Amino acid sequence: MKSFNLHFTDSVFNNKPSLLVVALCALLGMAPNVFSAPDLIYEPYAAWNGKKVYLSPARHSDAGSRGECQGSSGMGTLNENTAAYRFAFYAASGNYVGSAISTSPNRNLRRRGYKVRIGRGTVSSAIQNSNAWGATVHIPIHSNARSESCGNTLANRHGTHVIYKSFGSTGGEGLSGHIKETVGVSSPGTNDLICHNSSSCTLFNCLGELCNTVAKAAYLEREFHTWNRGAKWMQTDEYNSWRLGWAVDRFLGYPR
């Protein structure tokens, strides 16, 4: 089964924007990495629960040319990179639970007590920074692709896929399972699954952000951006990003 067409390239970013600019970029779907390479590090809003979450959004050099269904029927002006960054931003600090603004303590990772770091440099710097920071979990955030028409409507050929390296309920396999169950239930595709990085679900034997990170890691492909329903769903990632915090909480036993 050909599920993943992934390849990684490093990017070089310059100049440091204000956090206000970064926030506006996230809201508007602009790529913050146009401006800067340094990671964003967020403190929890209340007491720290002792855990750190590293979020590593896609940074493909050919974003926008990876089959993304754009326009009013798809993800608008977003591409894989900008959509992934928005998801990470809202997972860290968003105020939505579903399509409504919420005051729930479960609306983002920081409200749940986590320190959050969002990678904005290269794949190599993400691995190095995650390890040096002492991340508890490491989650690369991407969207999937296959050769198809944006008008494809077969839900059973799409869905949320999560890749892991370490086995068991306390390893990447366990984290991936929780992400599949919390994020996958909201995605329009029905073929939600988890798979080992050396299996047929990926072209790679070892993804760097799974094999070279110390933290428990799960590589999230939220949906396929190559069909309109999946792309449209990712255009409103802010409504579902709270689900990532839910998955992390379930995996770590709701540390408080």
N, C-alpha and C positions, 0 to 999 in steps of 0.2 A: 504494500500500500504506500503510495507516495503522498505523504501528508505534509512534509516540511521541505521548503526550498530555502534554506537558511544559508547566509554567508555573512561573515563579519569583516568590517573594515574600520580602521581607526580614523578619527577625525581630530583636527587641531583647531582649538577655539581660542579666542583672544578677548581681552578686555573684560572687566568685571562690572556687571550692571547692579543697580540697587535691587533689593528684594521686591520693591514695588514694581519695577519693570518686569522682573521674573514672574510675579504674580499676574500682571496684566498679560504677559505673553501666554501664560497657561490658560487664562480665561478666553483669550482670543484665538487660541490654537496656533500660536506662533512658536517657532523653535527657539528656546532659550540658548541653545548651544551656538547660535549665530554670534552671540556676544561673549561667551565665557566658558572656561573649562572647570573652574573650581566646583566641587560638590556643594550642595546645599545641606546643611545640618540643622535639624529642628529638635528642640527640646519638647518634652511632653507638656501639656497644658496644666497638669496637676502633678501629683507625686509620681516620680519615675518608678516603674515596675521592675527595673533591673535588666530589661531586655532591649536590644537594639535591632532595628530592621533596616537593611540596606535595599533600596529599590534602584534598579538599573534599567532605565528606559532604553529602547532601541536607538542606535546611532548609525544607521546605514547611510553610506555615502550616496546611494541611489534612491533614497526615499522620495516618493512621488512618482517613481517609475517602476514600482514593484507590483503593478497590477491593481493598485488601490482604486476602488470604485468611489469616485468623488461626485461633486454636484449635489443637487437637491435630493436625489434618490439614494445617495450614498453618504459619505463622510464629509460632505461639504468641501472646504478648502484644506482639510487636514490630510496628512499622510501618515505612514506608519510611525515615523519618529515623533511628530508633534502630538499625535493621538496618544502614544505611549507615555510621553511626558505629562500630558494632561491627566492621564489616569494616575500616575505616580503622585502628582501634586495633590489631587483630590483625595487619594488614599491616605496621604499624610495629614492633610489639613482641611478637607472638604466639609461642607455643612449640609449635605443631602443624605437622606435615607429614603431610597426610592426617588420619585420625582418631586418630592416636597422638601423645602428647607426644614431642618430638624434641629432641636436642641438636645437630642439623645447623646449620652456619653459614648455611644457606640458608633458615632458618625464618622470617625476617622481614627487613625492609629495613635495620634498624639493624645486624643481624649481617652483612649484606652490605656494610656500610661507609657507608651513606647517612645524612645528616642528614634528618630528617623533620619536617614541620610539618603539623598537622591543623587545618583551619579550623573555627571554631565561632561565627563571627559571621554577617554578611550576605553575600550574593553580592558586593556591592560591596567589602566589607572583604576577602573572600577574594582578589579580583582585585588590590586594592591591596597587600595583605600579600605575596602571591606575587611580585609584581613588585619590591617594595622589598627583599624577602629575597634575591632573585636565584635563584629556583627554576630548576632544570634542567628538570624536567618538572612538569606540573600536571595532576592527575587528579581531576575531579569524579566522585563515586561515587553512583549512584542505582540504583533498580530500575524496571522498565518496567511499563506498564499498557495494557490494552485492555478493551473491553466484552465480558465473557464470564462464564461460570459457573466457580466455583472447581473444579468437578468435571470441567472440560475435560481430556482426556487426550492431545490431539494434540500430540506433541512437535515436529512440524515447523512448528508455528505459534508456537513459543517459542524462546528461546535468549538468548545473550549478544550484545548489540549495542554497538558502540563508534563514536562519532562524532568526526570530526577536521575541522580547517580547513586546516592546511598540508600540502602534498602531498609525496610522495617518501619514500624509506626512512629519511631522517634527519629527517623532519618528523612531524607528528601522525599522518599516515597510517601511517608505519612503526611508531610506538608503538602505535597502535590495532591493527594487525595482530598484533603480539606479544601484546597483552592478549587479543585474540580467541582466539589459539592456546593460550595457557596457562590462562586462566580459562574460556574457552568450552568447552574439552574436558571440563571437569568439570560443567558445568551440564546439567540434564536435558533442556532444549530442544535441538533439532538445527539450528535455523535461525540459527546464529551468523553474524554479518556485521559489516563495517565500512562506514561511509558518510560522505560529505562533508556538512557541516552545511547546505549549501544544497540538498541533494537531497530526494527525496520521502520519505526515511525520517524526517524531522523536520518539524514545522510551522513551524520557525523558519529564517529566512535567516541569522541570526548569533547564536549562543549566546554570551553575554558572557564566560563562562569559557574559551571557545575563541578568540574574536575580540579580546579585550582583555587577554589575558595574554601576556607576553613568552616564557615557557617553551614548550617543545614540549608540546602539550596533547592529551589524549584523554579524552573524556566517556564514562564507563563506565556502561552499563545492564546490571547483572550478570545479571539474568533478569527474567521477568515475575512480579510478585507477585500477579497476578490468576488464577493457577491453583495448585492445591494443591502439585503437585510442585515448581514453582519456588519457592513461598513456603517450603515445608518445607526445601528445599535451602539457602535463605538463612538459615534458623534456625540452621544449623550452619556459618556463614561462617568460623568460626575454623579449620575443617579445610581450607579452600581459599584463605585470604587470603595464604599464602606464595607463591601463584602470581603475585601482582601483582609482588612483588620479582623473581621469575624473568623476568617480561616486561620490567621496567625494565632488569635486567641485560643481557638479550638486545639491547634497543634501544641501550643505551649501550656495549656491547662489554665488559661485565664489568669495570668500572673498579675497581682495587684499589690 
